[in-house]
Amino acid sequence: MTPTPPLPALDADGSTVQVGDRVVIICIPHWLIHDLPAEDQASLKTFEGKTLSIHEIDEFGYVWFSTQLREFCLRPEEVRLV
């Protein structure tokens, strides 16, 4: 099996993102929430348009966020650097 290369660390505008950067969550994508209960979907949707700091970038290139409510990840192109 061929390893999957990491996603490029580029936001929606093509700017490089890194751990600690503050970004706006453009949207919570369908791929993230489609299998979740409605309550969890609604909870994650509240982060749309919010500014958060990138907590981690994993080996696959996903950007991770950690709040008091939850942890979740997005693809770098689903956020915008502020």
C-alpha positions in Angstrom: 0.0 0.0 0.0 1.4 3.4 -1.0 1.5 5.9 1.9 -0.7 8.9 1.5 1.3 12.1 1.3 0.3 14.8 3.9 -2.1 17.5 2.8 -0.3 20.8 1.9 -0.3 23.2 4.9 -2.1 25.8 2.8 -5.3 27.6 3.9 -8.2 28.6 1.6 -6.2 31.5 0.2 -3.0 29.5 -0.3 -1.2 31.0 2.8 0.9 28.6 4.8 -0.5 27.6 8.2 1.3 26.2 11.2 0.7 25.3 14.8 -0.3 28.3 16.9 -1.7 30.3 14.0 -5.2 31.8 14.5 -7.6 30.9 11.7 -11.2 31.3 10.9 -13.2 28.2 10.4 -14.8 28.7 7.0 -17.3 25.8 7.4 -17.7 22.5 9.1 -17.7 20.0 6.2 -20.0 17.2 5.5 -17.2 14.6 5.7 -16.6 15.5 9.3 -20.2 15.4 10.6 -22.3 13.1 8.4 -22.1 10.1 10.7 -22.5 12.0 13.9 -25.7 12.3 16.0 -27.6 15.5 15.3 -26.6 17.0 18.7 -22.9 16.6 17.8 -23.4 18.0 14.3 -25.1 21.1 15.7 -22.3 21.5 18.3 -19.6 21.4 15.7 -21.6 23.8 13.3 -21.3 26.5 16.0 -17.6 26.8 15.2 -18.3 28.0 11.7 -17.0 31.6 11.4 -15.2 31.4 14.7 -11.5 32.2 15.1 -9.4 29.4 16.8 -5.7 28.6 17.1 -4.3 25.5 15.5 -3.4 23.1 18.2 -1.6 20.5 16.1 -1.0 19.5 12.5 -0.9 15.7 12.3 1.2 13.5 10.0 -1.5 13.5 7.4 -1.7 17.3 7.3 -5.0 17.8 9.1 -5.2 20.8 11.4 -6.5 20.1 14.9 -8.3 22.4 17.2 -8.8 21.9 21.0 -11.5 23.8 22.9 -13.1 23.3 26.3 -16.0 21.6 24.4 -14.2 19.3 22.0 -11.3 18.5 19.8 -11.7 18.2 16.0 -9.7 18.4 12.8 -10.2 20.0 9.4 -8.3 20.1 6.2 -6.1 23.1 5.9 -8.1 24.5 2.9 -11.2 24.6 5.2 -9.7 27.5 7.3 -8.5 31.0 6.6 -5.5 32.6 8.3 -6.3 35.8 10.2 
